[in-house]
Amino acid sequence: MNRLLAYTAEAFAAIWRNRTRSLLTMLGMIIGTSSIIAVLGISKAASGGIRGTLDSFGDPGFSISVDPDQNDPQSAALQYRDARIVGTALAGKLTDVEPAYQRSFTLRAGDIKYSTFGVADGDYHPDSIALVEGRRISGADLTSGARVCNLTRALAERMFGDARAVGRILRVGGSRCTVIGVWAEIKGGLFNSAGANDFFTVPYTMFHDLVPGPVDGLSLYAARGVTVGEIGPDVTAVLRRLHGPGAKYIVQDNNASLQTFDTVLGVITNGLTAIGGVALLVAGIGIMNIMLVSVSERTREIGLRKSIGARNADIALQFLLEAILLSLIGGGIGTALGFAGVVAAYNAVSALVGPAPIPYLLIISVAAGFSTLVGTVFGTYPALRASRLDPIAALRS
């Protein structure tokens, strides 16, 4: 242990003697590490924020809609009653089946008029989105055909200002609707810009009265342990019995779509990290080059050490430690700069995707791992070359 500490002190002294050269050598490590830390930290934080917001929506289930590329799409059109028939026929495999609607409406509250979109809702709520006031749509609302609605917070403020929205009357198209709940605000400009923070929901029974005729599709939720691949053909078979054997439908696994989004985000992150890795490769080559120069400059010193009993392993360890220290110092500075970039970008990221936790442990682990790896890999050859010098030839140089 004492020998290792002595060699470490000598390595520090050698780096300090040639501090200008050492600093220039470390620039590659600083640039490469800072870029990797910044990209990795920001992308992981953004990914965590997006995933957290999507998870709050709960089980997205899967949806079935009419395939427009068929001979007679009209005959295959999904009807309101189809949800009840499918749910009854596959009661053991499905937790819930609801007719799906989404339409644009003009809302009125007193003198205020605003156009936005409404979505049908039922009494099955697998999500964890909170309400700031009121309650959600219930089974009693569906059974009685109640004229009620839930608003997002942004829409409630637009229609009623700072006043309490629950209990107020809203005209949806030509129908009166009582507000029974207001959703909490969805954090993140990415979701708000997609319209997720400016809509309202009504019971699907009310939606059917507002917009009679075919539904947009069916929203289905599989029972525990049942996959979409297992239940999809069964649902399609029931619908073909209702609409004819030639009817064609599209089954969309909403959860798979979210997983695809995660995969794409991961590919982008890995690609950007790989670009930073190229800078680290260049930095490693620079460390190897400067260590080879150091070996050439200190050939006589190596000969003297060997002549008084230093082993090949001692010489190799001394030069390897110097290379690792160069890499670690550069990596440490790069980590600090990259971390500063992540912290500086945090507010912008959280404003875009919602609360985004910074992976501190991951950042430190990656920085330490990469720095040690680069120093070890690219310092090994110069260290071995120094250890294999013939002491007599080294003394004569």
VOVOMI-696613 format. One record per residue (C-alpha): residue number from 1; residue in three letters; chain; x, y, z. Coordinates in pm, 1 decimal, padded with zeros to 6 digits, always signed. Each point is the difference from the previous one (the first is absolute). Last residue first. Example, Ala and Ser with C-alpha at 12.3 -4.5 7.8 and 13.67 -1.06 7.14 Angstrom:
# VOVOMI-696613
<2, 'SER', 'A', <+01367.0, -00106.0, +00714.0>>
<1, 'ALA', 'A', <-00137.0, -00344.0, +00066.0>>
//
This chain:
# VOVOMI-696613
<397, 'SER', 'A', <+02057.1, +00656.6, -02396.4>>
<396, 'ARG', 'A', <+00275.5, -00207.3, +00162.0>>
<395, 'LEU', 'A', <-00199.6, -00053.2, +00319.6>>
<394, 'ALA', 'A', <-00300.6, -00123.5, -00197.4>>
<393, 'ALA', 'A', <+00211.1, -00243.3, -00201.5>>
<392, 'ILE', 'A', <+00135.5, -00144.7, +00324.7>>
<391, 'PRO', 'A', <-00346.2, -00014.6, +00162.7>>
<390, 'ASP', 'A', <-00164.6, -00173.2, -00298.9>>
<389, 'LEU', 'A', <-00343.3, +00157.3, -00040.3>>
<388, 'ARG', 'A', <-00289.7, -00242.4, +00060.7>>
<387, 'SER', 'A', <-00160.7, +00198.7, +00281.5>>
<386, 'ALA', 'A', <-00019.9, +00319.6, -00206.7>>
<385, 'ARG', 'A', <-00168.2, -00179.2, -00290.8>>
<384, 'LEU', 'A', <-00245.0, -00164.0, +00236.5>>
<383, 'ALA', 'A', <-00094.8, +00339.6, +00146.9>>
<382, 'PRO', 'A', <-00030.7, +00156.4, -00347.1>>
<381, 'TYR', 'A', <-00231.3, -00288.6, -00105.0>>
<380, 'THR', 'A', <-00214.9, +00003.9, +00313.7>>
<379, 'GLY', 'A', <-00075.0, +00372.7, +00008.0>>
<378, 'PHE', 'A', <-00263.2, -00008.5, -00272.7>>
<377, 'VAL', 'A', <-00209.3, -00273.7, +00156.5>>
<376, 'THR', 'A', <+00052.1, +00099.4, +00364.4>>
<375, 'GLY', 'A', <-00049.2, +00374.9, -00044.8>>
<374, 'VAL', 'A', <-00305.0, -00048.5, -00222.4>>
<373, 'LEU', 'A', <-00156.1, -00252.0, +00238.7>>
<372, 'THR', 'A', <+00060.8, +00211.0, +00309.9>>
<371, 'SER', 'A', <-00155.6, +00307.8, -00159.3>>
<370, 'PHE', 'A', <-00293.5, -00193.8, -00144.1>>
<369, 'GLY', 'A', <-00082.4, -00165.8, +00331.6>>
<368, 'ALA', 'A', <+00033.6, +00313.7, +00211.3>>
<367, 'ALA', 'A', <-00219.4, +00204.2, -00234.4>>
<366, 'VAL', 'A', <-00256.6, -00276.1, -00049.0>>
<365, 'SER', 'A', <-00031.5, -00060.8, +00374.2>>
<364, 'ILE', 'A', <-00027.4, +00370.4, +00084.3>>
<363, 'ILE', 'A', <-00269.9, +00060.5, -00261.5>>
<362, 'LEU', 'A', <-00193.5, -00315.6, +00092.8>>
<361, 'LEU', 'A', <-00000.1, +00094.9, +00368.9>>
<360, 'TYR', 'A', <-00129.6, +00349.2, -00076.7>>
<359, 'PRO', 'A', <-00285.2, -00113.0, -00225.7>>
<358, 'ILE', 'A', <-00182.6, +00337.0, -00021.4>>
<357, 'PRO', 'A', <-00373.8, -00044.6, +00065.7>>
<356, 'ALA', 'A', <-00223.3, +00165.6, -00262.5>>
<355, 'PRO', 'A', <-00325.8, +00152.9, +00123.5>>
<354, 'GLY', 'A', <-00197.1, +00089.5, -00315.2>>
<353, 'VAL', 'A', <+00093.3, -00047.6, -00366.3>>
<352, 'LEU', 'A', <+00067.1, +00350.8, -00134.8>>
<351, 'ALA', 'A', <+00017.4, +00209.9, +00316.3>>
<350, 'SER', 'A', <+00206.8, -00275.2, +00164.4>>
<349, 'VAL', 'A', <+00248.2, +00009.3, -00288.9>>
<348, 'ALA', 'A', <+00031.5, +00379.8, -00000.1>>
<347, 'ASN', 'A', <+00045.8, +00010.9, +00376.1>>
<346, 'TYR', 'A', <+00258.9, -00279.6, -00009.5>>
<345, 'ALA', 'A', <+00218.8, +00153.5, -00273.3>>
<344, 'ALA', 'A', <+00229.1, +00185.1, +00241.6>>
<343, 'VAL', 'A', <+00020.8, -00307.0, +00226.4>>
<342, 'VAL', 'A', <+00095.8, -00220.4, -00294.9>>
<341, 'GLY', 'A', <+00258.1, +00251.5, -00125.0>>
<340, 'ALA', 'A', <+00155.9, +00027.9, +00346.9>>
<339, 'PHE', 'A', <+00020.6, -00381.7, +00006.7>>
<338, 'GLY', 'A', <+00182.9, +00005.4, -00331.3>>
<337, 'LEU', 'A', <+00248.1, +00260.6, +00126.6>>
<336, 'ALA', 'A', <+00061.2, -00188.9, +00325.9>>
<335, 'THR', 'A', <+00027.2, -00330.4, -00185.1>>
<334, 'GLY', 'A', <+00250.5, +00148.9, -00245.9>>
<333, 'ILE', 'A', <+00218.2, +00121.0, +00287.8>>
<332, 'GLY', 'A', <-00013.5, -00344.4, +00157.3>>
<331, 'GLY', 'A', <+00064.2, -00173.9, -00331.6>>
<330, 'GLY', 'A', <+00308.5, +00210.1, -00060.9>>
<329, 'ILE', 'A', <+00126.9, -00079.2, +00349.7>>
<328, 'LEU', 'A', <-00092.1, -00367.0, -00038.3>>
<327, 'SER', 'A', <+00165.8, -00035.7, -00342.2>>
<326, 'LEU', 'A', <+00325.9, +00164.5, +00104.7>>
<325, 'LEU', 'A', <-00009.2, -00205.5, +00319.7>>
<324, 'ILE', 'A', <-00050.5, -00319.5, -00200.3>>
<323, 'ALA', 'A', <+00298.0, +00081.0, -00223.5>>
<322, 'GLU', 'A', <+00223.1, +00074.9, +00298.9>>
<321, 'LEU', 'A', <-00111.7, -00316.7, +00175.1>>
<320, 'LEU', 'A', <+00089.7, -00201.3, -00309.7>>
<319, 'PHE', 'A', <+00346.7, +00159.3, -00005.0>>
<318, 'GLN', 'A', <+00075.1, -00096.2, +00360.7>>
<317, 'LEU', 'A', <-00163.5, -00341.6, -00027.9>>
<316, 'ALA', 'A', <+00208.7, -00094.3, -00304.7>>
<315, 'ILE', 'A', <+00325.2, +00098.6, +00176.7>>
<314, 'ASP', 'A', <-00091.5, -00198.1, +00311.4>>
<313, 'ALA', 'A', <-00110.6, -00303.0, -00204.9>>
<312, 'ASN', 'A', <+00333.0, -00001.9, -00186.9>>
<311, 'ARG', 'A', <+00179.2, -00017.6, +00334.7>>
<310, 'ALA', 'A', <+00201.3, +00278.4, +00159.8>>
<309, 'GLY', 'A', <+00329.5, -00128.8, +00141.4>>
<308, 'ILE', 'A', <+00257.5, +00281.1, -00008.1>>
<307, 'SER', 'A', <+00080.0, -00046.7, -00368.2>>
<306, 'LYS', 'A', <-00368.5, -00007.3, -00087.5>>
<305, 'ARG', 'A', <-00059.8, +00342.5, +00148.5>>
<304, 'LEU', 'A', <+00308.2, +00142.6, -00172.7>>
<303, 'GLY', 'A', <-00108.1, -00137.8, -00337.8>>
<302, 'ILE', 'A', <-00351.4, +00144.4, +00040.8>>
<301, 'GLU', 'A', <+00149.6, +00341.2, +00083.1>>
<300, 'ARG', 'A', <+00218.3, -00025.3, -00312.9>>
<299, 'THR', 'A', <-00310.1, -00070.1, -00215.3>>
<298, 'ARG', 'A', <-00192.7, +00291.7, +00150.1>>
<297, 'GLU', 'A', <-00049.5, +00209.8, -00313.4>>
<296, 'SER', 'A', <-00089.6, -00302.8, -00214.4>>
<295, 'VAL', 'A', <-00247.8, -00128.2, +00259.8>>
<294, 'SER', 'A', <-00156.8, +00346.5, +00023.5>>
<293, 'VAL', 'A', <-00041.9, +00014.6, -00376.9>>
<292, 'LEU', 'A', <-00174.3, -00338.3, +00013.9>>
<291, 'MET', 'A', <-00218.3, +00139.5, +00278.9>>
<290, 'ILE', 'A', <-00088.7, +00300.7, -00215.6>>
<289, 'ASN', 'A', <-00110.8, -00222.9, -00287.2>>
<288, 'MET', 'A', <-00202.2, -00235.2, +00217.9>>
<287, 'ILE', 'A', <-00177.8, +00293.6, +00162.3>>
<286, 'GLY', 'A', <-00078.8, +00150.4, -00340.6>>
<285, 'ILE', 'A', <-00134.9, -00334.0, -00123.1>>
<284, 'GLY', 'A', <-00224.3, -00012.5, +00304.7>>
<283, 'ALA', 'A', <-00127.1, +00351.3, -00069.7>>
<282, 'VAL', 'A', <-00085.5, -00098.4, -00357.4>>
<281, 'LEU', 'A', <-00194.7, -00296.3, +00133.3>>
<280, 'LEU', 'A', <-00169.2, +00226.3, +00254.6>>
<279, 'ALA', 'A', <-00106.9, +00235.1, -00279.0>>
<278, 'VAL', 'A', <-00145.7, -00298.6, -00186.1>>
<277, 'GLY', 'A', <-00190.7, -00091.9, +00317.0>>
<276, 'GLY', 'A', <-00178.7, +00335.9, -00014.8>>
<275, 'ILE', 'A', <-00145.8, -00108.8, -00334.1>>
<274, 'ALA', 'A', <-00092.0, -00333.9, +00159.8>>
<273, 'THR', 'A', <-00197.0, +00185.8, +00267.6>>
<272, 'LEU', 'A', <-00202.9, +00174.3, -00271.0>>
<271, 'GLY', 'A', <-00081.4, -00334.3, -00159.6>>
<270, 'ASN', 'A', <-00081.8, -00165.4, +00331.3>>
<269, 'THR', 'A', <-00242.7, +00277.1, +00092.4>>
<268, 'ILE', 'A', <-00168.7, -00009.1, -00341.2>>
<267, 'VAL', 'A', <-00035.5, -00378.8, +00022.5>>
<266, 'GLY', 'A', <-00147.6, +00029.3, +00350.9>>
<265, 'LEU', 'A', <-00257.9, +00255.4, -00114.7>>
<264, 'VAL', 'A', <-00097.9, -00230.4, -00285.6>>
<263, 'THR', 'A', <-00039.2, -00291.2, +00241.9>>
<262, 'ASP', 'A', <-00210.4, +00204.4, +00241.3>>
<261, 'PHE', 'A', <-00230.6, +00105.4, -00283.5>>
<260, 'THR', 'A', <-00026.5, -00363.0, -00108.8>>
<259, 'GLN', 'A', <-00097.2, -00089.8, +00357.7>>
<258, 'LEU', 'A', <-00274.3, +00263.2, -00012.2>>
<257, 'SER', 'A', <-00132.1, -00148.5, -00324.9>>
<256, 'ALA', 'A', <+00013.5, -00348.0, +00153.8>>
<255, 'ASN', 'A', <-00220.3, +00125.7, +00284.3>>
<254, 'ASN', 'A', <-00253.9, +00131.7, -00249.9>>
<253, 'ASP', 'A', <-00035.8, -00340.7, -00165.7>>
<252, 'GLN', 'A', <-00192.6, +00084.0, -00315.5>>
<251, 'VAL', 'A', <-00241.9, -00248.0, -00157.1>>
<250, 'ILE', 'A', <-00112.2, +00106.2, -00348.1>>
<249, 'TYR', 'A', <-00324.7, -00148.0, -00127.5>>
<248, 'LYS', 'A', <-00128.1, -00173.8, -00312.5>>
<247, 'ALA', 'A', <-00356.2, -00102.6, -00078.1>>
<246, 'GLY', 'A', <-00028.7, -00273.2, -00264.1>>
<245, 'PRO', 'A', <-00158.1, -00254.2, +00236.8>>
<244, 'GLY', 'A', <-00295.3, +00230.0, +00071.0>>
<243, 'HIS', 'A', <-00078.0, +00279.6, +00241.6>>
<242, 'LEU', 'A', <-00106.8, -00175.4, +00320.9>>
<241, 'ARG', 'A', <+00177.6, -00334.0, -00046.5>>
<240, 'ARG', 'A', <+00298.3, +00196.0, -00126.3>>
<239, 'LEU', 'A', <+00000.2, +00204.7, +00320.5>>
<238, 'VAL', 'A', <+00015.5, -00313.0, +00213.2>>
<237, 'ALA', 'A', <+00291.0, -00139.4, -00206.9>>
<236, 'THR', 'A', <+00190.4, +00329.8, +00029.1>>
<235, 'VAL', 'A', <-00033.4, -00010.2, +00378.6>>
<234, 'ASP', 'A', <+00131.2, -00357.2, +00007.3>>
<233, 'PRO', 'A', <+00289.5, +00084.3, -00234.8>>
<232, 'GLY', 'A', <+00109.2, +00286.1, +00233.4>>
<231, 'ILE', 'A', <-00027.4, -00196.4, +00326.5>>
<230, 'GLU', 'A', <+00312.9, -00214.1, -00022.5>>
<229, 'GLY', 'A', <+00229.7, +00249.0, -00171.3>>
<228, 'VAL', 'A', <-00125.8, +00272.1, +00232.6>>
<227, 'THR', 'A', <+00125.5, -00201.5, +00292.4>>
<226, 'VAL', 'A', <-00204.5, -00154.0, +00283.4>>
<225, 'GLY', 'A', <+00176.5, -00035.6, +00336.6>>
<224, 'ARG', 'A', <-00225.7, +00249.8, +00178.0>>
<223, 'ALA', 'A', <-00312.1, +00073.2, -00202.9>>
<222, 'ALA', 'A', <+00032.1, +00198.0, -00321.7>>
<221, 'TYR', 'A', <-00122.3, +00357.2, -00026.9>>
<220, 'LEU', 'A', <-00192.7, +00100.7, -00311.1>>
<219, 'SER', 'A', <-00072.7, +00333.7, -00163.7>>
<218, 'LEU', 'A', <-00231.6, -00041.0, -00299.2>>
<217, 'GLY', 'A', <-00002.5, +00219.8, -00308.1>>
<216, 'ASP', 'A', <-00119.3, +00330.2, -00142.2>>
<215, 'VAL', 'A', <-00363.6, -00084.0, +00071.0>>
<214, 'PRO', 'A', <-00266.2, -00036.1, -00266.7>>
<213, 'GLY', 'A', <-00321.7, +00203.2, +00033.1>>
<212, 'PRO', 'A', <-00123.8, +00248.8, +00256.1>>
<211, 'VAL', 'A', <+00230.6, +00287.7, +00098.6>>
<210, 'LEU', 'A', <-00145.8, +00188.0, +00299.0>>
<209, 'ASP', 'A', <-00203.8, -00298.8, +00122.8>>
<208, 'HIS', 'A', <+00297.8, -00235.0, -00039.0>>
<207, 'PHE', 'A', <+00222.2, +00253.3, +00178.5>>
<206, 'MET', 'A', <-00241.8, -00002.6, +00292.9>>
<205, 'THR', 'A', <+00030.6, -00378.8, +00029.9>>
<204, 'TYR', 'A', <+00377.4, +00033.9, -00045.2>>
<203, 'PRO', 'A', <+00012.1, +00207.6, +00316.0>>
<202, 'VAL', 'A', <+00158.5, +00342.2, -00062.1>>
<201, 'THR', 'A', <+00363.0, +00106.7, -00017.9>>
<200, 'PHE', 'A', <+00154.3, +00342.2, -00056.9>>
<199, 'PHE', 'A', <+00305.6, +00136.7, -00181.5>>
<198, 'ASP', 'A', <+00291.1, +00243.9, +00036.2>>
<197, 'ASN', 'A', <+00299.1, -00156.2, +00176.6>>
<196, 'ALA', 'A', <+00066.6, -00295.7, -00230.6>>
<195, 'GLY', 'A', <-00007.6, +00217.9, -00308.6>>
<194, 'ALA', 'A', <+00335.4, -00114.9, -00138.9>>
<193, 'SER', 'A', <+00147.5, +00333.1, +00108.3>>
<192, 'ASN', 'A', <-00096.9, -00086.2, +00358.0>>
<191, 'PHE', 'A', <+00173.4, -00336.1, -00021.1>>
<190, 'LEU', 'A', <+00332.5, +00146.1, -00114.1>>
<189, 'GLY', 'A', <-00045.3, +00302.8, +00227.2>>
<188, 'GLY', 'A', <+00031.3, -00219.1, +00306.0>>
<187, 'LYS', 'A', <-00208.0, -00035.4, +00313.1>>
<186, 'ILE', 'A', <-00360.0, -00118.3, -00040.0>>
<185, 'GLU', 'A', <-00217.5, +00230.7, +00206.7>>
<184, 'ALA', 'A', <-00233.6, -00169.4, +00244.9>>
<183, 'TRP', 'A', <-00333.0, -00100.6, -00148.2>>
<182, 'VAL', 'A', <-00318.9, +00186.5, +00086.5>>
<181, 'GLY', 'A', <-00315.5, -00183.6, +00106.4>>
<180, 'ILE', 'A', <-00380.2, -00004.9, -00004.9>>
<179, 'VAL', 'A', <-00074.8, +00267.2, -00262.4>>
<178, 'THR', 'A', <-00368.0, -00011.6, -00088.2>>
<177, 'CYS', 'A', <-00087.5, -00029.1, -00370.8>>
<176, 'ARG', 'A', <-00270.8, +00170.8, -00202.6>>
<175, 'SER', 'A', <-00029.7, -00118.7, -00360.5>>
<174, 'GLY', 'A', <+00005.5, +00196.6, -00326.3>>
<173, 'GLY', 'A', <+00370.6, -00034.8, -00067.6>>
<172, 'VAL', 'A', <+00133.0, -00051.3, +00349.7>>
<171, 'ARG', 'A', <-00156.5, +00269.1, +00218.8>>
<170, 'LEU', 'A', <+00173.8, +00021.6, +00334.1>>
<169, 'ILE', 'A', <-00181.8, +00036.8, +00332.5>>
<168, 'ARG', 'A', <+00194.7, +00052.3, +00320.2>>
<167, 'GLY', 'A', <-00007.1, -00253.8, +00284.0>>
<166, 'VAL', 'A', <+00377.4, -00043.3, +00005.8>>
<165, 'ALA', 'A', <+00170.8, +00297.7, -00167.9>>
<164, 'ARG', 'A', <+00097.0, +00202.9, +00305.3>>
<163, 'ALA', 'A', <+00073.0, +00356.6, -00113.3>>
<162, 'ASP', 'A', <+00348.1, +00102.8, -00113.8>>
<161, 'GLY', 'A', <-00104.2, +00030.7, -00363.8>>
<160, 'PHE', 'A', <-00309.8, -00199.0, -00093.7>>
<159, 'MET', 'A', <+00054.2, -00107.3, -00363.7>>
<158, 'ARG', 'A', <+00375.5, +00049.7, -00042.0>>
<157, 'GLU', 'A', <+00075.0, -00103.1, +00357.5>>
<156, 'ALA', 'A', <-00197.9, -00321.8, -00045.8>>
<155, 'LEU', 'A', <+00176.4, -00066.2, -00331.8>>
<154, 'ALA', 'A', <+00344.0, +00035.0, +00159.2>>
<153, 'ARG', 'A', <-00102.1, -00219.0, +00292.8>>
<152, 'THR', 'A', <-00120.9, -00277.5, -00226.6>>
<151, 'LEU', 'A', <-00372.3, -00046.1, +00004.6>>
<150, 'ASN', 'A', <-00224.8, -00286.1, +00113.6>>
<149, 'CYS', 'A', <-00356.1, -00027.0, -00124.8>>
<148, 'VAL', 'A', <-00359.5, -00072.9, +00100.8>>
<147, 'ARG', 'A', <-00329.0, -00050.9, -00183.2>>
<146, 'ALA', 'A', <-00100.2, -00321.2, +00174.6>>
<145, 'GLY', 'A', <-00100.1, -00299.2, -00214.1>>
<144, 'SER', 'A', <-00135.9, -00169.7, +00311.0>>
<143, 'THR', 'A', <+00207.3, -00313.6, -00038.6>>
<142, 'LEU', 'A', <+00313.9, +00184.1, -00111.9>>
<141, 'ASP', 'A', <-00016.3, +00256.2, +00281.4>>
<140, 'ALA', 'A', <-00064.2, -00281.3, +00251.1>>
<139, 'GLY', 'A', <+00311.6, -00179.5, -00126.4>>
<138, 'SER', 'A', <+00205.8, +00304.0, +00092.5>>
<137, 'ILE', 'A', <+00163.6, +00296.3, -00174.2>>
<136, 'ARG', 'A', <+00271.7, +00149.1, +00218.1>>
<135, 'ARG', 'A', <-00034.7, +00220.7, +00303.4>>
<134, 'GLY', 'A', <+00023.7, +00364.2, +00105.2>>
<133, 'GLU', 'A', <+00308.5, +00214.0, +00042.0>>
<132, 'VAL', 'A', <+00371.9, -00004.1, -00077.0>>
<131, 'LEU', 'A', <-00035.1, -00340.0, -00163.0>>
<130, 'ALA', 'A', <+00288.9, -00244.7, -00011.5>>
<129, 'ILE', 'A', <+00122.5, -00213.2, -00289.4>>
<128, 'SER', 'A', <+00068.2, -00353.8, +00122.6>>
<127, 'ASP', 'A', <-00124.0, -00193.9, -00301.2>>
<126, 'PRO', 'A', <-00195.6, -00327.7, -00012.1>>
<125, 'HIS', 'A', <-00338.4, +00180.7, +00009.1>>
<124, 'TYR', 'A', <-00294.7, -00218.6, -00103.7>>
<123, 'ASP', 'A', <-00317.7, +00205.3, +00047.1>>
<122, 'GLY', 'A', <-00021.2, +00119.8, -00357.5>>
<121, 'ASP', 'A', <+00133.2, +00287.0, -00207.4>>
<120, 'ALA', 'A', <-00071.8, +00144.7, -00343.8>>
<119, 'VAL', 'A', <+00235.5, +00272.3, -00116.3>>
<118, 'GLY', 'A', <-00070.3, +00365.1, -00076.7>>
<117, 'PHE', 'A', <+00185.8, +00239.7, -00225.1>>
<116, 'THR', 'A', <+00034.5, +00377.8, +00005.6>>
<115, 'SER', 'A', <-00191.1, +00308.3, -00110.8>>
<114, 'TYR', 'A', <-00057.6, +00284.2, +00246.5>>
<113, 'LYS', 'A', <-00286.2, +00234.7, +00083.2>>
<112, 'ILE', 'A', <-00021.1, +00223.8, +00306.0>>
<111, 'ASP', 'A', <-00312.1, +00212.7, +00043.6>>
<110, 'GLY', 'A', <-00155.3, -00235.7, +00251.9>>
<109, 'ALA', 'A', <+00184.0, -00329.5, -00027.2>>
<108, 'ARG', 'A', <+00005.8, -00130.2, -00354.1>>
<107, 'LEU', 'A', <+00195.2, -00286.8, -00154.2>>
<106, 'THR', 'A', <+00033.7, -00055.0, -00373.5>>
<105, 'PHE', 'A', <+00071.1, -00363.0, -00070.9>>
<104, 'SER', 'A', <+00263.2, -00209.9, -00178.7>>
<103, 'ARG', 'A', <-00043.6, -00376.2, +00016.7>>
<102, 'GLN', 'A', <+00160.8, -00304.1, +00156.8>>
<101, 'TYR', 'A', <-00194.9, -00317.5, +00062.2>>
<100, 'ALA', 'A', <+00091.6, -00347.4, +00121.2>>
<99, 'PRO', 'A', <-00256.4, -00262.9, +00096.5>>
<98, 'GLU', 'A', <+00109.7, -00170.5, +00322.5>>
<97, 'VAL', 'A', <+00107.0, -00353.6, +00086.4>>
<96, 'ASP', 'A', <+00125.4, -00098.0, +00345.4>>
<95, 'THR', 'A', <+00187.2, -00276.9, +00179.4>>
<94, 'LEU', 'A', <+00016.2, -00228.5, -00300.3>>
<93, 'LYS', 'A', <+00091.7, -00368.1, -00017.2>>
<92, 'GLY', 'A', <-00271.8, -00155.2, +00213.9>>
<91, 'ALA', 'A', <-00277.3, +00226.0, -00133.2>>
<90, 'LEU', 'A', <+00080.6, -00076.1, -00363.2>>
<89, 'ALA', 'A', <-00353.8, -00031.7, -00141.0>>
<88, 'THR', 'A', <-00144.3, +00250.2, +00247.2>>
<87, 'GLY', 'A', <+00263.2, +00268.1, -00065.4>>
<86, 'VAL', 'A', <-00025.3, -00051.2, -00374.8>>
<85, 'ILE', 'A', <-00379.5, +00041.0, +00008.7>>
<84, 'ARG', 'A', <+00011.8, +00306.0, +00227.3>>
<83, 'ALA', 'A', <+00262.1, +00175.3, -00213.6>>
<82, 'ASP', 'A', <-00179.9, -00093.2, -00322.5>>
<81, 'ARG', 'A', <-00315.1, +00185.5, +00112.2>>
<80, 'TYR', 'A', <+00153.1, +00336.9, -00091.3>>
<79, 'GLN', 'A', <+00069.4, -00112.5, -00354.8>>
<78, 'LEU', 'A', <+00324.8, -00073.2, -00180.8>>
<77, 'ALA', 'A', <-00007.3, +00050.5, -00376.0>>
<76, 'ALA', 'A', <+00063.9, -00324.6, -00192.2>>
<75, 'SER', 'A', <-00284.8, +00062.3, -00245.0>>
<74, 'GLN', 'A', <+00130.5, +00351.4, -00060.5>>
<73, 'PRO', 'A', <+00355.0, -00118.4, -00069.5>>
<72, 'ASP', 'A', <-00116.1, -00194.1, -00308.3>>
<71, 'ASN', 'A', <+00285.9, -00129.4, -00217.3>>
<70, 'GLN', 'A', <+00274.3, +00038.6, +00255.7>>
<69, 'ASP', 'A', <+00283.2, +00246.4, +00058.9>>
<68, 'PRO', 'A', <-00174.0, +00212.6, +00266.5>>
<67, 'ASP', 'A', <+00067.5, -00265.0, +00268.0>>
<66, 'VAL', 'A', <-00259.9, +00070.5, +00265.6>>
<65, 'SER', 'A', <+00129.4, +00067.8, +00348.9>>
<64, 'ILE', 'A', <+00108.3, -00207.7, +00297.0>>
<63, 'SER', 'A', <+00186.9, +00137.4, +00300.0>>
<62, 'PHE', 'A', <+00236.3, -00133.4, +00260.2>>
<61, 'GLY', 'A', <+00050.0, +00059.3, +00369.0>>
<60, 'PRO', 'A', <+00166.0, +00325.3, +00104.9>>
<59, 'ASP', 'A', <+00069.9, -00140.0, +00347.5>>
<58, 'GLY', 'A', <+00081.4, +00299.6, +00217.6>>
<57, 'PHE', 'A', <+00003.6, +00361.5, -00119.7>>
<56, 'SER', 'A', <+00240.4, +00079.6, +00284.9>>
<55, 'ASP', 'A', <+00248.9, -00232.1, -00168.9>>
<54, 'LEU', 'A', <+00012.4, +00238.2, -00296.5>>
<53, 'THR', 'A', <+00099.9, +00289.2, +00226.0>>
<52, 'GLY', 'A', <+00268.6, -00205.9, +00173.1>>
<51, 'ARG', 'A', <+00131.3, -00133.2, -00330.4>>
<50, 'ILE', 'A', <+00030.6, +00351.3, -00141.7>>
<49, 'GLY', 'A', <+00181.9, +00127.7, +00308.5>>
<48, 'GLY', 'A', <+00230.6, -00301.9, +00015.5>>
<47, 'SER', 'A', <+00085.1, +00033.9, -00369.5>>
<46, 'ALA', 'A', <+00073.0, +00368.9, +00047.1>>
<45, 'ALA', 'A', <+00227.9, -00072.2, +00296.7>>
<44, 'LYS', 'A', <+00171.3, -00280.1, -00191.7>>
<43, 'SER', 'A', <+00046.3, +00225.3, -00303.8>>
<42, 'ILE', 'A', <+00135.1, +00292.2, +00204.8>>
<41, 'GLY', 'A', <+00243.4, -00212.5, +00202.8>>
<40, 'LEU', 'A', <+00122.6, -00209.2, -00293.3>>
<39, 'VAL', 'A', <+00050.2, +00295.5, -00232.2>>
<38, 'ALA', 'A', <+00169.8, +00215.6, +00264.7>>
<37, 'ILE', 'A', <+00210.0, -00286.0, +00139.1>>
<36, 'ILE', 'A', <+00110.1, -00111.5, -00347.3>>
<35, 'SER', 'A', <+00086.7, +00355.1, -00107.1>>
<34, 'SER', 'A', <+00189.6, +00072.3, +00323.0>>
<33, 'THR', 'A', <+00194.0, -00326.2, -00026.3>>
<32, 'GLY', 'A', <+00108.4, +00054.2, -00359.6>>
<31, 'ILE', 'A', <+00094.9, +00365.6, +00040.0>>
<30, 'ILE', 'A', <+00193.0, -00049.3, +00325.5>>
<29, 'MET', 'A', <+00164.6, -00319.8, -00121.2>>
<28, 'GLY', 'A', <+00114.4, +00173.5, -00319.1>>
<27, 'LEU', 'A', <+00124.7, +00296.8, +00198.2>>
<26, 'MET', 'A', <+00205.5, -00230.0, +00226.2>>
<25, 'THR', 'A', <+00295.4, -00005.1, -00239.1>>
<24, 'LEU', 'A', <+00005.2, +00379.2, -00015.4>>
<23, 'LEU', 'A', <+00001.6, +00009.3, +00379.6>>
<22, 'SER', 'A', <+00283.2, -00254.8, +00018.7>>
<21, 'ARG', 'A', <+00213.0, +00199.3, -00243.3>>
<20, 'THR', 'A', <-00049.0, +00313.8, +00206.0>>
<19, 'ARG', 'A', <+00051.6, -00190.7, +00325.4>>
<18, 'ASN', 'A', <+00327.5, -00167.2, -00096.2>>
<17, 'ARG', 'A', <+00155.7, +00005.5, +00346.3>>
<16, 'TRP', 'A', <-00351.1, -00035.2, +00147.2>>
<15, 'ILE', 'A', <-00067.4, -00327.0, -00184.8>>
<14, 'ALA', 'A', <+00333.3, -00143.1, +00113.5>>
<13, 'ALA', 'A', <-00068.6, +00104.5, +00360.4>>
<12, 'PHE', 'A', <-00344.8, -00159.3, -00007.9>>
<11, 'ALA', 'A', <+00153.3, -00323.5, -00131.6>>
<10, 'GLU', 'A', <+00265.4, +00010.5, +00272.0>>
<9, 'ALA', 'A', <-00272.3, +00038.1, +00265.6>>
<8, 'THR', 'A', <-00188.1, -00294.5, -00148.4>>
<7, 'TYR', 'A', <+00319.6, -00207.9, -00002.1>>
<6, 'ALA', 'A', <+00052.6, +00076.1, +00368.4>>
<5, 'LEU', 'A', <-00361.5, -00085.0, +00081.2>>
<4, 'LEU', 'A', <+00034.5, -00332.2, -00180.0>>
<3, 'ARG', 'A', <+00327.9, -00076.7, +00184.4>>
<2, 'ASN', 'A', <-00164.1, +00077.5, +00333.1>>
<1, 'MET', 'A', <-00282.1, -00238.8, -00084.9>>
//
